[in-house]
């Protein structure tokens, strides 16, 4: 006759099965996980935010180029550091579900970009100047670009770039919470391309395949970044 198990006995049996699985799992955990190919890859994870795959138009706004080097605290360039930026479009809108104006955002703008530093620690982005936007009735954030930098062996850095001479800088609590020295390090002067060194202009043009030169009304800013090594 088939024995009927009580609820307590059934539970005890389930623990024995689970225990067996755990023991087997311990053996599996000692095996090295096999490598697999990377993917999927997202098409717009590059350093040109003014060109969106499939878009028929260019984004609205003034074209700017942001370039610089990533250094360690000893002043040595950091190769293969990942530099990411994100920002608003020309309407002050983020491509984020938390921004209630998604229907109004510029679909021809990329909003997010990534650049990897070369052997000299250099990175570069082509984007537009972001717009200011209101946070509260009495607080409007000045134009700014968010940066995140990371590299194995270094601490992750998240910061923001501000535009020199913008009158909203002086009224921004986040900006003014920094010391005077730190404010200076994240405030960038942008100059017309026509007024920068020709070698630099040619280097930028080469990075984006612009053999005919850069837009004469575009601007460029230098933003060097220093990151901490992991202690």
Residue pairs with C-beta under 8 A, 6 or more apart in sequence:
5 13
43 53
44 52
44 53
44 110
44 112
45 112
45 113
45 114
46 113
46 114
47 113
47 114
47 115
47 123
47 124
47 125
47 126
47 207
48 110
48 113
48 125
48 126
48 127
48 208
49 59
49 85
49 87
49 109
49 110
49 111
49 112
49 113
49 125
49 126
49 127
49 128
50 58
50 59
50 63
50 109
50 110
50 126
50 127
50 128
51 58
51 110
52 59
52 107
52 108
52 109
52 110
55 107
55 108
56 108
57 108
58 108
59 89
59 90
59 106
59 108
59 109
59 110
59 128
60 89
60 90
60 91
60 106
60 108
60 109
60 128
61 89
61 90
61 106
61 109
61 128
61 129
61 131
62 128
62 129
62 217
62 218
62 219
63 126
63 127
63 128
63 215
63 217
63 218
63 219
64 126
64 127
64 128
64 129
64 190
64 218
64 219
64 220
64 221
65 124
65 125
65 126
65 127
65 193
65 204
65 214
65 218
65 219
65 220
65 221
66 85
66 124
66 125
66 127
66 145
66 161
66 188
66 220
66 221
66 223
67 122
67 123
67 124
67 125
67 204
67 220
67 221
67 222
67 223
68 122
68 123
68 222
68 223
68 224
68 225
69 77
69 117
69 120
69 121
69 122
69 123
69 224
69 225
70 77
70 78
70 81
70 83
70 117
70 121
70 123
70 149
70 151
70 224
70 225
70 226
70 227
71 77
71 78
71 121
71 224
71 225
71 226
71 227
72 78
72 154
72 226
72 227
72 228
72 229
73 226
73 228
73 229
77 117
77 119
77 120
77 121
77 122
78 117
78 121
78 151
78 154
78 227
79 117
79 118
79 119
79 120
79 121
80 116
80 117
80 151
81 116
81 117
81 121
81 123
81 149
81 150
81 151
81 154
81 227
82 114
82 115
82 116
82 149
82 150
82 151
83 114
83 115
83 116
83 117
83 123
83 147
83 148
83 149
83 225
84 112
84 113
84 114
84 147
84 148
84 149
85 112
85 113
85 114
85 125
85 127
85 145
85 146
85 147
85 148
86 94
86 111
86 112
86 113
86 145
86 146
87 94
87 111
87 127
87 130
87 144
87 145
87 146
88 94
88 111
88 130
88 131
88 133
89 95
89 105
89 106
89 109
89 111
89 128
89 130
89 131
90 106
90 109
90 128
90 129
90 130
90 131
91 101
91 104
91 105
91 106
91 131
92 130
92 131
92 132
92 133
92 134
93 99
93 101
93 102
93 104
93 105
93 106
93 133
94 105
94 111
95 102
95 105
95 109
95 111
95 112
99 105
105 111
109 128
110 127
113 125
113 127
115 123
115 124
115 125
116 123
117 123
124 204
124 207
126 208
127 145
129 143
129 163
129 190
129 219
130 143
130 144
130 145
131 143
132 140
132 141
132 142
132 143
132 166
132 168
133 140
133 141
134 140
134 141
135 141
139 171
139 172
139 173
140 168
140 171
141 168
141 172
141 174
142 162
142 163
142 166
142 168
142 169
142 171
142 172
142 175
143 162
143 163
143 166
143 168
144 160
144 161
144 162
144 163
145 160
145 161
146 158
146 159
146 160
147 157
147 158
147 159
147 160
147 161
147 223
147 225
148 156
148 157
148 158
149 156
149 157
149 159
149 225
149 227
150 156
150 157
151 227
153 229
153 230
154 227
154 228
154 229
154 230
155 227
155 228
155 229
155 230
157 225
157 227
157 228
159 186
159 225
160 174
160 186
161 186
161 188
161 221
161 223
162 169
162 175
162 183
162 186
162 187
162 188
163 169
163 187
163 188
163 190
163 221
164 187
164 188
164 189
164 190
165 189
169 175
169 187
170 176
175 183
176 183
178 186
186 223
188 221
188 222
188 223
189 221
189 222
190 219
190 220
190 221
191 219
191 220
191 221
192 216
192 217
192 218
192 219
193 201
193 204
193 214
193 215
193 216
193 218
193 219
193 220
194 216
196 220
200 220
201 213
201 214
204 210
204 214
204 220
205 211
205 213
205 214
